Amino acid sequence: MYPAPFIAVEGPIGAGKTTLATMLAKEFQFPLVKEIVEENPFLDKFYEDMEQWSFQLEMFFLCNRFKQLELIEENYVNKQQPVVTDYHV
């Protein structure tokens, strides 16, 4: 038995990861798990001063990605369910 697909779209901010991941999920009829962006308290600050806030922004994303990937493993991978995400660590 082959493992279920886990498709992760990775790239820099604004590259179109969510757009591509959404298209793939729709095409293959797989669940889509998006990165949690709205909860990042550093996002607005990052766009105001990227040099000063990039580390804090990425550390917040890293911690959230780790938590989300644990849930993806539990809810999809371990159950042999396919999934598409718009991020990876």
PyMOL Python script that loads the backbone (N, CA, C, O; Angstrom):
from pymol import cmd

cmd.read_pdbstr("""\
ATOM      1  N   MET A   1       0.841  -1.169   0.000  1.00  0.00           N
ATOM      2  CA  MET A   1       0.000   0.000   0.000  1.00  0.00           C
ATOM      3  C   MET A   1       0.895   1.244   0.000  1.00  0.00           C
ATOM      4  O   MET A   1       1.846   1.333   0.777  1.00  0.00           O
ATOM      5  N   TYR A   2       0.586   2.185  -0.864  1.00  0.00           N
ATOM      6  CA  TYR A   2       1.332   3.419  -0.958  1.00  0.00           C
ATOM      7  C   TYR A   2       0.800   4.435   0.052  1.00  0.00           C
ATOM      8  O   TYR A   2      -0.397   4.452   0.341  1.00  0.00           O
ATOM      9  N   PRO A   3       1.676   5.279   0.589  1.00  0.00           N
ATOM     10  CA  PRO A   3       1.183   6.323   1.508  1.00  0.00           C
ATOM     11  C   PRO A   3       0.332   7.342   0.753  1.00  0.00           C
ATOM     12  O   PRO A   3       0.532   7.573  -0.439  1.00  0.00           O
ATOM     13  N   ALA A   4      -0.603   7.937   1.451  1.00  0.00           N
ATOM     14  CA  ALA A   4      -1.457   8.973   0.855  1.00  0.00           C
ATOM     15  C   ALA A   4      -0.613  10.204   0.557  1.00  0.00           C
ATOM     16  O   ALA A   4       0.339  10.488   1.284  1.00  0.00           O
ATOM     17  N   PRO A   5      -0.945  10.937  -0.497  1.00  0.00           N
ATOM     18  CA  PRO A   5      -0.161  12.128  -0.835  1.00  0.00           C
ATOM     19  C   PRO A   5      -0.239  13.213   0.231  1.00  0.00           C
ATOM     20  O   PRO A   5      -1.299  13.483   0.795  1.00  0.00           O
ATOM     21  N   PHE A   6       0.903  13.821   0.490  1.00  0.00           N
ATOM     22  CA  PHE A   6       1.007  15.016   1.328  1.00  0.00           C
ATOM     23  C   PHE A   6       1.727  16.029   0.450  1.00  0.00           C
ATOM     24  O   PHE A   6       2.945  15.974   0.284  1.00  0.00           O
ATOM     25  N   ILE A   7       0.959  16.948  -0.106  1.00  0.00           N
ATOM     26  CA  ILE A   7       1.500  17.945  -1.019  1.00  0.00           C
ATOM     27  C   ILE A   7       1.671  19.256  -0.265  1.00  0.00           C
ATOM     28  O   ILE A   7       0.698  19.816   0.241  1.00  0.00           O
ATOM     29  N   ALA A   8       2.904  19.744  -0.188  1.00  0.00           N
ATOM     30  CA  ALA A   8       3.208  20.997   0.488  1.00  0.00           C
ATOM     31  C   ALA A   8       3.789  21.976  -0.522  1.00  0.00           C
ATOM     32  O   ALA A   8       4.777  21.671  -1.190  1.00  0.00           O
ATOM     33  N   VAL A   9       3.176  23.152  -0.635  1.00  0.00           N
ATOM     34  CA  VAL A   9       3.662  24.205  -1.521  1.00  0.00           C
ATOM     35  C   VAL A   9       4.470  25.176  -0.667  1.00  0.00           C
ATOM     36  O   VAL A   9       3.960  25.721   0.312  1.00  0.00           O
ATOM     37  N   GLU A  10       5.722  25.390  -1.035  1.00  0.00           N
ATOM     38  CA  GLU A  10       6.620  26.224  -0.240  1.00  0.00           C
ATOM     39  C   GLU A  10       7.157  27.351  -1.104  1.00  0.00           C
ATOM     40  O   GLU A  10       7.317  27.198  -2.315  1.00  0.00           O
ATOM     41  N   GLY A  11       7.436  28.492  -0.466  1.00  0.00           N
ATOM     42  CA  GLY A  11       8.009  29.630  -1.177  1.00  0.00           C
ATOM     43  C   GLY A  11       7.939  30.879  -0.330  1.00  0.00           C
ATOM     44  O   GLY A  11       7.415  30.853   0.783  1.00  0.00           O
ATOM     45  N   PRO A  12       8.476  31.993  -0.862  1.00  0.00           N
ATOM     46  CA  PRO A  12       8.496  33.240  -0.102  1.00  0.00           C
ATOM     47  C   PRO A  12       7.114  33.901  -0.014  1.00  0.00           C
ATOM     48  O   PRO A  12       6.187  33.530  -0.735  1.00  0.00           O
ATOM     49  N   ILE A  13       6.999  34.872   0.870  1.00  0.00           N
ATOM     50  CA  ILE A  13       5.756  35.627   1.046  1.00  0.00           C
ATOM     51  C   ILE A  13       5.349  36.245  -0.284  1.00  0.00           C
ATOM     52  O   ILE A  13       6.169  36.860  -0.965  1.00  0.00           O
ATOM     53  N   GLY A  14       4.080  36.080  -0.651  1.00  0.00           N
ATOM     54  CA  GLY A  14       3.536  36.701  -1.851  1.00  0.00           C
ATOM     55  C   GLY A  14       3.822  35.961  -3.143  1.00  0.00           C
ATOM     56  O   GLY A  14       3.546  36.484  -4.222  1.00  0.00           O
ATOM     57  N   ALA A  15       4.373  34.745  -3.059  1.00  0.00           N
ATOM     58  CA  ALA A  15       4.732  34.003  -4.272  1.00  0.00           C
ATOM     59  C   ALA A  15       3.546  33.288  -4.909  1.00  0.00           C
ATOM     60  O   ALA A  15       3.640  32.843  -6.053  1.00  0.00           O
ATOM     61  N   GLY A  16       2.427  33.171  -4.184  1.00  0.00           N
ATOM     62  CA  GLY A  16       1.259  32.474  -4.730  1.00  0.00           C
ATOM     63  C   GLY A  16       1.085  31.068  -4.201  1.00  0.00           C
ATOM     64  O   GLY A  16       0.424  30.246  -4.835  1.00  0.00           O
ATOM     65  N   LYS A  17       1.670  30.774  -3.044  1.00  0.00           N
ATOM     66  CA  LYS A  17       1.571  29.440  -2.459  1.00  0.00           C
ATOM     67  C   LYS A  17       0.121  29.033  -2.199  1.00  0.00           C
ATOM     68  O   LYS A  17      -0.291  27.927  -2.547  1.00  0.00           O
ATOM     69  N   THR A  18      -0.641  29.923  -1.593  1.00  0.00           N
ATOM     70  CA  THR A  18      -2.028  29.600  -1.258  1.00  0.00           C
ATOM     71  C   THR A  18      -2.858  29.406  -2.514  1.00  0.00           C
ATOM     72  O   THR A  18      -3.703  28.512  -2.567  1.00  0.00           O
ATOM     73  N   THR A  19      -2.628  30.230  -3.520  1.00  0.00           N
ATOM     74  CA  THR A  19      -3.351  30.098  -4.784  1.00  0.00           C
ATOM     75  C   THR A  19      -3.077  28.739  -5.416  1.00  0.00           C
ATOM     76  O   THR A  19      -4.008  28.047  -5.826  1.00  0.00           O
ATOM     77  N   LEU A  20      -1.802  28.353  -5.499  1.00  0.00           N
ATOM     78  CA  LEU A  20      -1.447  27.063  -6.089  1.00  0.00           C
ATOM     79  C   LEU A  20      -1.973  25.911  -5.250  1.00  0.00           C
ATOM     80  O   LEU A  20      -2.517  24.951  -5.797  1.00  0.00           O
ATOM     81  N   ALA A  21      -1.823  25.984  -3.932  1.00  0.00           N
ATOM     82  CA  ALA A  21      -2.303  24.916  -3.057  1.00  0.00           C
ATOM     83  C   ALA A  21      -3.816  24.746  -3.185  1.00  0.00           C
ATOM     84  O   ALA A  21      -4.317  23.622  -3.187  1.00  0.00           O
ATOM     85  N   THR A  22      -4.540  25.853  -3.292  1.00  0.00           N
ATOM     86  CA  THR A  22      -5.996  25.803  -3.460  1.00  0.00           C
ATOM     87  C   THR A  22      -6.360  25.128  -4.779  1.00  0.00           C
ATOM     88  O   THR A  22      -7.282  24.313  -4.833  1.00  0.00           O
ATOM     89  N   MET A  23      -5.640  25.468  -5.831  1.00  0.00           N
ATOM     90  CA  MET A  23      -5.891  24.851  -7.142  1.00  0.00           C
ATOM     91  C   MET A  23      -5.614  23.351  -7.108  1.00  0.00           C
ATOM     92  O   MET A  23      -6.386  22.568  -7.661  1.00  0.00           O
ATOM     93  N   LEU A  24      -4.525  22.946  -6.466  1.00  0.00           N
ATOM     94  CA  LEU A  24      -4.187  21.524  -6.374  1.00  0.00           C
ATOM     95  C   LEU A  24      -5.233  20.761  -5.564  1.00  0.00           C
ATOM     96  O   LEU A  24      -5.670  19.682  -5.963  1.00  0.00           O
ATOM     97  N   ALA A  25      -5.628  21.323  -4.432  1.00  0.00           N
ATOM     98  CA  ALA A  25      -6.637  20.673  -3.590  1.00  0.00           C
ATOM     99  C   ALA A  25      -7.948  20.503  -4.353  1.00  0.00           C
ATOM    100  O   ALA A  25      -8.597  19.462  -4.258  1.00  0.00           O
ATOM    101  N   LYS A  26      -8.327  21.516  -5.099  1.00  0.00           N
ATOM    102  CA  LYS A  26      -9.562  21.440  -5.875  1.00  0.00           C
ATOM    103  C   LYS A  26      -9.443  20.406  -6.990  1.00  0.00           C
ATOM    104  O   LYS A  26     -10.350  19.602  -7.202  1.00  0.00           O
ATOM    105  N   GLU A  27      -8.321  20.433  -7.699  1.00  0.00           N
ATOM    106  CA  GLU A  27      -8.118  19.508  -8.820  1.00  0.00           C
ATOM    107  C   GLU A  27      -8.139  18.047  -8.367  1.00  0.00           C
ATOM    108  O   GLU A  27      -8.761  17.202  -9.011  1.00  0.00           O
ATOM    109  N   PHE A  28      -7.461  17.757  -7.263  1.00  0.00           N
ATOM    110  CA  PHE A  28      -7.376  16.384  -6.780  1.00  0.00           C
ATOM    111  C   PHE A  28      -8.448  16.030  -5.760  1.00  0.00           C
ATOM    112  O   PHE A  28      -8.553  14.882  -5.328  1.00  0.00           O
ATOM    113  N   GLN A  29      -9.245  17.026  -5.377  1.00  0.00           N
ATOM    114  CA  GLN A  29     -10.293  16.858  -4.371  1.00  0.00           C
ATOM    115  C   GLN A  29      -9.710  16.354  -3.045  1.00  0.00           C
ATOM    116  O   GLN A  29     -10.226  15.425  -2.424  1.00  0.00           O
ATOM    117  N   PHE A  30      -8.615  17.007  -2.640  1.00  0.00           N
ATOM    118  CA  PHE A  30      -7.958  16.723  -1.367  1.00  0.00           C
ATOM    119  C   PHE A  30      -8.282  17.860  -0.399  1.00  0.00           C
ATOM    120  O   PHE A  30      -8.529  18.985  -0.832  1.00  0.00           O
ATOM    121  N   PRO A  31      -8.282  17.581   0.905  1.00  0.00           N
ATOM    122  CA  PRO A  31      -8.445  18.658   1.884  1.00  0.00           C
ATOM    123  C   PRO A  31      -7.281  19.651   1.790  1.00  0.00           C
ATOM    124  O   PRO A  31      -6.155  19.271   1.469  1.00  0.00           O
ATOM    125  N   LEU A  32      -7.566  20.916   2.073  1.00  0.00           N
ATOM    126  CA  LEU A  32      -6.558  21.971   2.066  1.00  0.00           C
ATOM    127  C   LEU A  32      -6.377  22.496   3.485  1.00  0.00           C
ATOM    128  O   LEU A  32      -7.351  22.855   4.146  1.00  0.00           O
ATOM    129  N   VAL A  33      -5.142  22.539   3.950  1.00  0.00           N
ATOM    130  CA  VAL A  33      -4.807  23.125   5.250  1.00  0.00           C
ATOM    131  C   VAL A  33      -3.924  24.331   4.972  1.00  0.00           C
ATOM    132  O   VAL A  33      -2.804  24.201   4.477  1.00  0.00           O
ATOM    133  N   LYS A  34      -4.450  25.516   5.303  1.00  0.00           N
ATOM    134  CA  LYS A  34      -3.707  26.754   5.064  1.00  0.00           C
ATOM    135  C   LYS A  34      -2.927  27.173   6.304  1.00  0.00           C
ATOM    136  O   LYS A  34      -3.309  26.892   7.441  1.00  0.00           O
ATOM    137  N   GLU A  35      -1.824  27.854   6.036  1.00  0.00           N
ATOM    138  CA  GLU A  35      -1.039  28.404   7.135  1.00  0.00           C
ATOM    139  C   GLU A  35      -1.860  29.457   7.875  1.00  0.00           C
ATOM    140  O   GLU A  35      -2.605  30.223   7.264  1.00  0.00           O
ATOM    141  N   ILE A  36      -1.714  29.483   9.189  1.00  0.00           N
ATOM    142  CA  ILE A  36      -2.408  30.478   9.996  1.00  0.00           C
ATOM    143  C   ILE A  36      -1.631  31.789   9.888  1.00  0.00           C
ATOM    144  O   ILE A  36      -0.529  31.910  10.424  1.00  0.00           O
ATOM    145  N   VAL A  37      -2.204  32.756   9.199  1.00  0.00           N
ATOM    146  CA  VAL A  37      -1.522  34.024   8.958  1.00  0.00           C
ATOM    147  C   VAL A  37      -2.106  35.133   9.818  1.00  0.00           C
ATOM    148  O   VAL A  37      -1.366  35.949  10.367  1.00  0.00           O
ATOM    149  N   GLU A  38      -3.421  35.169   9.938  1.00  0.00           N
ATOM    150  CA  GLU A  38      -4.106  36.270  10.612  1.00  0.00           C
ATOM    151  C   GLU A  38      -3.710  36.415  12.071  1.00  0.00           C
ATOM    152  O   GLU A  38      -3.791  37.513  12.623  1.00  0.00           O
ATOM    153  N   GLU A  39      -3.286  35.340  12.702  1.00  0.00           N
ATOM    154  CA  GLU A  39      -2.945  35.373  14.124  1.00  0.00           C
ATOM    155  C   GLU A  39      -1.529  35.886  14.388  1.00  0.00           C
ATOM    156  O   GLU A  39      -1.151  36.083  15.543  1.00  0.00           O
ATOM    157  N   ASN A  40      -0.746  36.103  13.333  1.00  0.00           N
ATOM    158  CA  ASN A  40       0.635  36.526  13.522  1.00  0.00           C
ATOM    159  C   ASN A  40       0.683  38.009  13.901  1.00  0.00           C
ATOM    160  O   ASN A  40       0.383  38.869  13.072  1.00  0.00           O
ATOM    161  N   PRO A  41       1.057  38.311  15.147  1.00  0.00           N
ATOM    162  CA  PRO A  41       1.053  39.710  15.604  1.00  0.00           C
ATOM    163  C   PRO A  41       2.181  40.551  14.995  1.00  0.00           C
ATOM    164  O   PRO A  41       2.210  41.768  15.176  1.00  0.00           O
ATOM    165  N   PHE A  42       3.095  39.918  14.283  1.00  0.00           N
ATOM    166  CA  PHE A  42       4.236  40.632  13.708  1.00  0.00           C
ATOM    167  C   PHE A  42       4.058  40.969  12.234  1.00  0.00           C
ATOM    168  O   PHE A  42       4.918  41.628  11.650  1.00  0.00           O
ATOM    169  N   LEU A  43       2.970  40.536  11.623  1.00  0.00           N
ATOM    170  CA  LEU A  43       2.796  40.707  10.181  1.00  0.00           C
ATOM    171  C   LEU A  43       2.747  42.179   9.773  1.00  0.00           C
ATOM    172  O   LEU A  43       3.458  42.587   8.855  1.00  0.00           O
ATOM    173  N   ASP A  44       1.928  42.968  10.432  1.00  0.00           N
ATOM    174  CA  ASP A  44       1.854  44.396  10.102  1.00  0.00           C
ATOM    175  C   ASP A  44       3.189  45.096  10.350  1.00  0.00           C
ATOM    176  O   ASP A  44       3.627  45.926   9.553  1.00  0.00           O
ATOM    177  N   LYS A  45       3.821  44.751  11.459  1.00  0.00           N
ATOM    178  CA  LYS A  45       5.114  45.352  11.787  1.00  0.00           C
ATOM    179  C   LYS A  45       6.163  44.969  10.746  1.00  0.00           C
ATOM    180  O   LYS A  45       7.016  45.781  10.385  1.00  0.00           O
ATOM    181  N   PHE A  46       6.093  43.718  10.264  1.00  0.00           N
ATOM    182  CA  PHE A  46       7.025  43.250   9.242  1.00  0.00           C
ATOM    183  C   PHE A  46       6.917  44.093   7.973  1.00  0.00           C
ATOM    184  O   PHE A  46       7.934  44.476   7.394  1.00  0.00           O
ATOM    185  N   TYR A  47       5.700  44.378   7.544  1.00  0.00           N
ATOM    186  CA  TYR A  47       5.533  45.170   6.322  1.00  0.00           C
ATOM    187  C   TYR A  47       5.935  46.635   6.523  1.00  0.00           C
ATOM    188  O   TYR A  47       6.248  47.329   5.555  1.00  0.00           O
ATOM    189  N   GLU A  48       5.929  47.102   7.757  1.00  0.00           N
ATOM    190  CA  GLU A  48       6.387  48.467   8.046  1.00  0.00           C
ATOM    191  C   GLU A  48       7.916  48.547   8.075  1.00  0.00           C
ATOM    192  O   GLU A  48       8.501  49.524   7.608  1.00  0.00           O
ATOM    193  N   ASP A  49       8.562  47.506   8.631  1.00  0.00           N
ATOM    194  CA  ASP A  49      10.022  47.497   8.737  1.00  0.00           C
ATOM    195  C   ASP A  49      10.500  46.049   8.666  1.00  0.00           C
ATOM    196  O   ASP A  49      10.664  45.390   9.693  1.00  0.00           O
ATOM    197  N   MET A  50      10.722  45.561   7.445  1.00  0.00           N
ATOM    198  CA  MET A  50      11.067  44.149   7.237  1.00  0.00           C
ATOM    199  C   MET A  50      12.361  43.739   7.932  1.00  0.00           C
ATOM    200  O   MET A  50      12.458  42.639   8.476  1.00  0.00           O
ATOM    201  N   GLU A  51      13.343  44.618   7.914  1.00  0.00           N
ATOM    202  CA  GLU A  51      14.629  44.280   8.514  1.00  0.00           C
ATOM    203  C   GLU A  51      14.506  44.070  10.022  1.00  0.00           C
ATOM    204  O   GLU A  51      15.123  43.162  10.579  1.00  0.00           O
ATOM    205  N   GLN A  52      13.725  44.895  10.669  1.00  0.00           N
ATOM    206  CA  GLN A  52      13.592  44.812  12.129  1.00  0.00           C
ATOM    207  C   GLN A  52      12.712  43.645  12.565  1.00  0.00           C
ATOM    208  O   GLN A  52      12.989  43.036  13.598  1.00  0.00           O
ATOM    209  N   TRP A  53      11.657  43.309  11.811  1.00  0.00           N
ATOM    210  CA  TRP A  53      10.657  42.360  12.284  1.00  0.00           C
ATOM    211  C   TRP A  53      10.668  40.998  11.582  1.00  0.00           C
ATOM    212  O   TRP A  53       9.843  40.146  11.913  1.00  0.00           O
ATOM    213  N   SER A  54      11.563  40.766  10.637  1.00  0.00           N
ATOM    214  CA  SER A  54      11.542  39.507   9.893  1.00  0.00           C
ATOM    215  C   SER A  54      11.806  38.290  10.786  1.00  0.00           C
ATOM    216  O   SER A  54      11.163  37.254  10.617  1.00  0.00           O
ATOM    217  N   PHE A  55      12.738  38.403  11.728  1.00  0.00           N
ATOM    218  CA  PHE A  55      13.030  37.263  12.601  1.00  0.00           C
ATOM    219  C   PHE A  55      11.826  36.888  13.453  1.00  0.00           C
ATOM    220  O   PHE A  55      11.469  35.714  13.543  1.00  0.00           O
ATOM    221  N   GLN A  56      11.198  37.879  14.080  1.00  0.00           N
ATOM    222  CA  GLN A  56      10.039  37.612  14.937  1.00  0.00           C
ATOM    223  C   GLN A  56       8.893  37.002  14.115  1.00  0.00           C
ATOM    224  O   GLN A  56       8.230  36.064  14.557  1.00  0.00           O
ATOM    225  N   LEU A  57       8.677  37.543  12.930  1.00  0.00           N
ATOM    226  CA  LEU A  57       7.619  37.033  12.048  1.00  0.00           C
ATOM    227  C   LEU A  57       7.861  35.569  11.727  1.00  0.00           C
ATOM    228  O   LEU A  57       6.959  34.741  11.854  1.00  0.00           O
ATOM    229  N   GLU A  58       9.079  35.252  11.310  1.00  0.00           N
ATOM    230  CA  GLU A  58       9.388  33.874  10.916  1.00  0.00           C
ATOM    231  C   GLU A  58       9.368  32.920  12.098  1.00  0.00           C
ATOM    232  O   GLU A  58       8.966  31.767  11.941  1.00  0.00           O
ATOM    233  N   MET A  59       9.784  33.358  13.261  1.00  0.00           N
ATOM    234  CA  MET A  59       9.731  32.480  14.440  1.00  0.00           C
ATOM    235  C   MET A  59       8.291  32.162  14.821  1.00  0.00           C
ATOM    236  O   MET A  59       7.982  31.036  15.211  1.00  0.00           O
ATOM    237  N   PHE A  60       7.413  33.153  14.710  1.00  0.00           N
ATOM    238  CA  PHE A  60       5.993  32.902  14.982  1.00  0.00           C
ATOM    239  C   PHE A  60       5.453  31.881  13.980  1.00  0.00           C
ATOM    240  O   PHE A  60       4.775  30.926  14.360  1.00  0.00           O
ATOM    241  N   PHE A  61       5.758  32.091  12.696  1.00  0.00           N
ATOM    242  CA  PHE A  61       5.314  31.143  11.667  1.00  0.00           C
ATOM    243  C   PHE A  61       5.880  29.750  11.921  1.00  0.00           C
ATOM    244  O   PHE A  61       5.165  28.758  11.780  1.00  0.00           O
ATOM    245  N   LEU A  62       7.148  29.667  12.291  1.00  0.00           N
ATOM    246  CA  LEU A  62       7.781  28.375  12.536  1.00  0.00           C
ATOM    247  C   LEU A  62       7.067  27.609  13.644  1.00  0.00           C
ATOM    248  O   LEU A  62       6.781  26.421  13.501  1.00  0.00           O
ATOM    249  N   CYS A  63       6.784  28.291  14.743  1.00  0.00           N
ATOM    250  CA  CYS A  63       6.091  27.637  15.866  1.00  0.00           C
ATOM    251  C   CYS A  63       4.699  27.166  15.467  1.00  0.00           C
ATOM    252  O   CYS A  63       4.293  26.056  15.810  1.00  0.00           O
ATOM    253  N   ASN A  64       3.967  28.008  14.742  1.00  0.00           N
ATOM    254  CA  ASN A  64       2.629  27.616  14.290  1.00  0.00           C
ATOM    255  C   ASN A  64       2.680  26.483  13.282  1.00  0.00           C
ATOM    256  O   ASN A  64       1.850  25.575  13.319  1.00  0.00           O
ATOM    257  N   ARG A  65       3.652  26.532  12.383  1.00  0.00           N
ATOM    258  CA  ARG A  65       3.796  25.459  11.386  1.00  0.00           C
ATOM    259  C   ARG A  65       4.059  24.135  12.079  1.00  0.00           C
ATOM    260  O   ARG A  65       3.481  23.111  11.715  1.00  0.00           O
ATOM    261  N   PHE A  66       4.925  24.154  13.072  1.00  0.00           N
ATOM    262  CA  PHE A  66       5.229  22.922  13.796  1.00  0.00           C
ATOM    263  C   PHE A  66       3.963  22.336  14.427  1.00  0.00           C
ATOM    264  O   PHE A  66       3.695  21.140  14.307  1.00  0.00           O
ATOM    265  N   LYS A  67       3.192  23.191  15.098  1.00  0.00           N
ATOM    266  CA  LYS A  67       1.944  22.729  15.726  1.00  0.00           C
ATOM    267  C   LYS A  67       0.974  22.199  14.676  1.00  0.00           C
ATOM    268  O   LYS A  67       0.367  21.144  14.860  1.00  0.00           O
ATOM    269  N   GLN A  68       0.831  22.938  13.571  1.00  0.00           N
ATOM    270  CA  GLN A  68      -0.090  22.503  12.522  1.00  0.00           C
ATOM    271  C   GLN A  68       0.367  21.189  11.890  1.00  0.00           C
ATOM    272  O   GLN A  68      -0.457  20.326  11.588  1.00  0.00           O
ATOM    273  N   LEU A  69       1.677  21.034  11.688  1.00  0.00           N
ATOM    274  CA  LEU A  69       2.174  19.798  11.088  1.00  0.00           C
ATOM    275  C   LEU A  69       1.952  18.604  12.005  1.00  0.00           C
ATOM    276  O   LEU A  69       1.721  17.495  11.526  1.00  0.00           O
ATOM    277  N   GLU A  70       2.018  18.812  13.306  1.00  0.00           N
ATOM    278  CA  GLU A  70       1.681  17.729  14.233  1.00  0.00           C
ATOM    279  C   GLU A  70       0.222  17.303  14.048  1.00  0.00           C
ATOM    280  O   GLU A  70      -0.088  16.112  14.050  1.00  0.00           O
ATOM    281  N   LEU A  71      -0.668  18.285  13.889  1.00  0.00           N
ATOM    282  CA  LEU A  71      -2.085  17.977  13.669  1.00  0.00           C
ATOM    283  C   LEU A  71      -2.309  17.318  12.311  1.00  0.00           C
ATOM    284  O   LEU A  71      -3.145  16.422  12.193  1.00  0.00           O
ATOM    285  N   ILE A  72      -1.578  17.745  11.293  1.00  0.00           N
ATOM    286  CA  ILE A  72      -1.696  17.131   9.968  1.00  0.00           C
ATOM    287  C   ILE A  72      -1.255  15.674  10.040  1.00  0.00           C
ATOM    288  O   ILE A  72      -1.892  14.796   9.458  1.00  0.00           O
ATOM    289  N   GLU A  73      -0.174  15.424  10.748  1.00  0.00           N
ATOM    290  CA  GLU A  73       0.286  14.043  10.908  1.00  0.00           C
ATOM    291  C   GLU A  73      -0.794  13.203  11.587  1.00  0.00           C
ATOM    292  O   GLU A  73      -1.101  12.093  11.150  1.00  0.00           O
ATOM    293  N   GLU A  74      -1.359  13.743  12.650  1.00  0.00           N
ATOM    294  CA  GLU A  74      -2.384  13.026  13.412  1.00  0.00           C
ATOM    295  C   GLU A  74      -3.677  12.832  12.615  1.00  0.00           C
ATOM    296  O   GLU A  74      -4.249  11.742  12.613  1.00  0.00           O
ATOM    297  N   ASN A  75      -4.134  13.887  11.941  1.00  0.00           N
ATOM    298  CA  ASN A  75      -5.448  13.865  11.287  1.00  0.00           C
ATOM    299  C   ASN A  75      -5.446  13.354   9.854  1.00  0.00           C
ATOM    300  O   ASN A  75      -6.491  12.941   9.351  1.00  0.00           O
ATOM    301  N   TYR A  76      -4.293  13.371   9.183  1.00  0.00           N
ATOM    302  CA  TYR A  76      -4.250  12.958   7.779  1.00  0.00           C
ATOM    303  C   TYR A  76      -3.211  11.863   7.527  1.00  0.00           C
ATOM    304  O   TYR A  76      -3.556  10.766   7.086  1.00  0.00           O
ATOM    305  N   VAL A  77      -1.960  12.157   7.805  1.00  0.00           N
ATOM    306  CA  VAL A  77      -0.879  11.228   7.457  1.00  0.00           C
ATOM    307  C   VAL A  77      -1.052   9.880   8.148  1.00  0.00           C
ATOM    308  O   VAL A  77      -1.005   8.842   7.487  1.00  0.00           O
ATOM    309  N   ASN A  78      -1.250   9.873   9.447  1.00  0.00           N
ATOM    310  CA  ASN A  78      -1.405   8.615  10.180  1.00  0.00           C
ATOM    311  C   ASN A  78      -2.665   7.850   9.799  1.00  0.00           C
ATOM    312  O   ASN A  78      -2.748   6.641  10.017  1.00  0.00           O
ATOM    313  N   LYS A  79      -3.633   8.538   9.238  1.00  0.00           N
ATOM    314  CA  LYS A  79      -4.891   7.907   8.804  1.00  0.00           C
ATOM    315  C   LYS A  79      -4.892   7.614   7.308  1.00  0.00           C
ATOM    316  O   LYS A  79      -5.919   7.242   6.739  1.00  0.00           O
ATOM    317  N   GLN A  80      -3.726   7.787   6.675  1.00  0.00           N
ATOM    318  CA  GLN A  80      -3.597   7.549   5.233  1.00  0.00           C
ATOM    319  C   GLN A  80      -4.578   8.390   4.421  1.00  0.00           C
ATOM    320  O   GLN A  80      -5.149   7.920   3.438  1.00  0.00           O
ATOM    321  N   GLN A  81      -4.767   9.651   4.849  1.00  0.00           N
ATOM    322  CA  GLN A  81      -5.634  10.597   4.150  1.00  0.00           C
ATOM    323  C   GLN A  81      -4.766  11.601   3.395  1.00  0.00           C
ATOM    324  O   GLN A  81      -3.792  12.104   3.954  1.00  0.00           O
ATOM    325  N   PRO A  82      -5.096  11.905   2.131  1.00  0.00           N
ATOM    326  CA  PRO A  82      -4.311  12.920   1.401  1.00  0.00           C
ATOM    327  C   PRO A  82      -4.583  14.309   1.945  1.00  0.00           C
ATOM    328  O   PRO A  82      -5.624  14.562   2.550  1.00  0.00           O
ATOM    329  N   VAL A  83      -3.626  15.209   1.720  1.00  0.00           N
ATOM    330  CA  VAL A  83      -3.787  16.579   2.184  1.00  0.00           C
ATOM    331  C   VAL A  83      -2.864  17.494   1.372  1.00  0.00           C
ATOM    332  O   VAL A  83      -1.801  17.075   0.914  1.00  0.00           O
ATOM    333  N   VAL A  84      -3.292  18.754   1.204  1.00  0.00           N
ATOM    334  CA  VAL A  84      -2.488  19.774   0.555  1.00  0.00           C
ATOM    335  C   VAL A  84      -2.324  20.925   1.538  1.00  0.00           C
ATOM    336  O   VAL A  84      -3.286  21.328   2.193  1.00  0.00           O
ATOM    337  N   THR A  85      -1.096  21.462   1.645  1.00  0.00           N
ATOM    338  CA  THR A  85      -0.853  22.626   2.490  1.00  0.00           C
ATOM    339  C   THR A  85      -0.174  23.718   1.688  1.00  0.00           C
ATOM    340  O   THR A  85       0.463  23.449   0.670  1.00  0.00           O
ATOM    341  N   ASP A  86      -0.313  24.957   2.155  1.00  0.00           N
ATOM    342  CA  ASP A  86       0.349  26.077   1.485  1.00  0.00           C
ATOM    343  C   ASP A  86       1.613  26.505   2.244  1.00  0.00           C
ATOM    344  O   ASP A  86       2.016  27.666   2.177  1.00  0.00           O
ATOM    345  N   TYR A  87       2.229  25.572   2.959  1.00  0.00           N
ATOM    346  CA  TYR A  87       3.455  25.840   3.713  1.00  0.00           C
ATOM    347  C   TYR A  87       4.106  24.538   4.105  1.00  0.00           C
ATOM    348  O   TYR A  87       3.503  23.470   3.999  1.00  0.00           O
ATOM    349  N   HIS A  88       5.336  24.631   4.559  1.00  0.00           N
ATOM    350  CA  HIS A  88       6.051  23.537   5.199  1.00  0.00           C
ATOM    351  C   HIS A  88       7.132  24.178   6.045  1.00  0.00           C
ATOM    352  O   HIS A  88       7.399  25.370   5.896  1.00  0.00           O
ATOM    353  N   VAL A  89       7.745  23.438   6.908  1.00  0.00           N
ATOM    354  CA  VAL A  89       8.785  24.001   7.767  1.00  0.00           C
ATOM    355  C   VAL A  89      10.036  24.239   6.932  1.00  0.00           C
ATOM    356  O   VAL A  89      11.045  24.712   7.454  1.00  0.00           O
TER     357      VAL A  89
END
""", "prot")
cmd.dss("prot")
cmd.show_as("cartoon", "prot")
cmd.util.cbc("prot")
cmd.orient("prot")
